[in-house]
Amino acid sequence: MNIASHHALFAKTETKNTDTKGSNVESLKSEYPGMHRETPTGSEHSEADVDVPVLIALFNSTFEDFNTRLVLGDDEPIYIPADSATPYHQVVFAHGFFSSALHEIAHWCIAGEKRRLLEDYGYWYCPDGRDASQQADFEKVEIKPQAIEWAFTEAVGRKFQVSTDNLNGAEPDREGFTRNVAAQLERYKSEGFPPRAEQFINALSSTFGKGKSSGSCSSIINSTVTDTSKNTLTANWVAG
């Protein structure tokens, strides 16, 4: 099950280099020991993914020039720009889930400079339970970030599954959505990824030492699932 805890957001129209995995992983752990302090120590994280602290450290070191940190959150994912209390931007992912972190990073990689100065990039929540029209909007705007997330997942050698995340709403077309995400991934591979996404794909591949596809597009199309998470990112997503 792909537990990505994606956002459900709408455009705001109202107020409201080729080292082995082992050596790179150990280097990141030793270089960024403070990253572990962002991981809750409660029992709910006792079975936490051991690669999550490495992923946090890798993102923070790769994008140090952007004054942005990947942060493990307890609840729903959120993007929080720097303010007087916290002098750096935060990409907060949900519950220690590796897949949630990759998804939130993917959205950050396509958010434009002005969007990155706004909480949740200036969008507002639309929770699980979307009607058919809202779900169609979600699927349109999730294609690019999920294609990038797919590439991230391939770079670390894990299995990717799309998220349609609408358990209590209109029934999504999972196969159709997966085909669209797969097609976008192929376009990115032939035409080039957004610069930050490309940079992080290379960093992931180098650090985790895999960089191999965890499954063909066709095989993943036949094994799509929905998230159990509450929220998913949707509607009128723009990068600028």
ZIPEMO-V638365 format. One record per pair of residues at least 6 apart in sequence whose C-alpha atoms are under 7 Angstrom apart, sorted by the first residue. I is the first residue (numbers start at 1). GAP is how many residues later the second one is. Records with the same first field share a line. If there is no record, write none. Layout:
BEGIN
I=GAP / GAP
END
This chain:
BEGIN
1=224
2=159 / 225
3=96 / 97 / 224 / 225 / 226
4=93 / 95 / 96 / 99 / 223
5=71 / 72 / 89 / 95 / 224 / 225 / 226 / 227
6=71 / 94 / 225 / 226 / 227
7=70 / 224 / 225 / 226
8=117 / 118 / 119 / 223 / 224 / 225 / 226
9=114 / 115 / 116 / 117 / 224 / 225 / 226
10=113 / 114 / 115 / 116 / 224 / 225 / 226
11=112 / 113 / 224 / 225 / 226
12=110 / 111 / 112
17=189
18=188
19=187 / 188 / 190
20=187 / 189
21=186 / 187 / 188
24=183
25=29 / 182
28=26 / 29 / 30
29=25
32=25
35=18 / 21 / 22
36=17
38=33 / 34
39=33
48=48
49=49
52=46
56=14
59=11
60=8 / 9 / 10
67=21 / 22
68=20 / 21 / 22
69=20 / 21 / 22
70=20 / 21 / 22
71=19 / 20 / 21 / 22
72=20 / 21 / 22 / 23 / 24
73=19 / 20 / 21 / 22 / 23
74=20 / 21
75=19 / 20
76=18
77=15 / 16 / 17
78=13 / 14 / 15 / 42
79=11 / 12 / 13 / 40 / 41 / 42
80=9 / 10 / 11 / 39 / 40
81=7 / 8 / 9 / 35 / 36 / 37 / 38
82=6 / 7
91=13
93=7 / 8 / 11
94=6
102=47 / 50
103=43 / 46
106=39 / 42 / 43 / 91
107=38
109=87 / 88
110=84 / 129
111=128 / 129
112=127 / 128
113=127
114=126
115=6 / 7 / 125
127=103 / 104 / 105
128=37 / 38 / 39 / 40 / 41 / 102 / 103
129=37 / 38 / 39 / 40
130=36 / 39 / 40
131=38 / 39
132=38
137=97 / 98
138=95 / 96 / 97
139=38
141=93 / 94 / 95 / 96
142=91 / 92
143=37 / 38 / 41
144=37 / 40
146=16 / 35
147=34 / 35 / 37 / 38
148=37 / 49
150=10
151=50
152=49
153=6 / 7
154=57 / 58 / 59 / 60
155=46 / 49 / 50 / 55 / 56 / 57
156=48 / 49 / 52 / 54 / 55
157=53 / 54 / 55 / 56 / 57
158=56
159=55 / 56
161=59 / 63 / 64
162=16 / 62 / 63
163=62 / 63 / 64
164=8 / 10 / 62 / 63
165=61 / 62 / 63 / 64 / 67
174=50
175=46 / 49
178=43
179=42
182=35
205=6
END
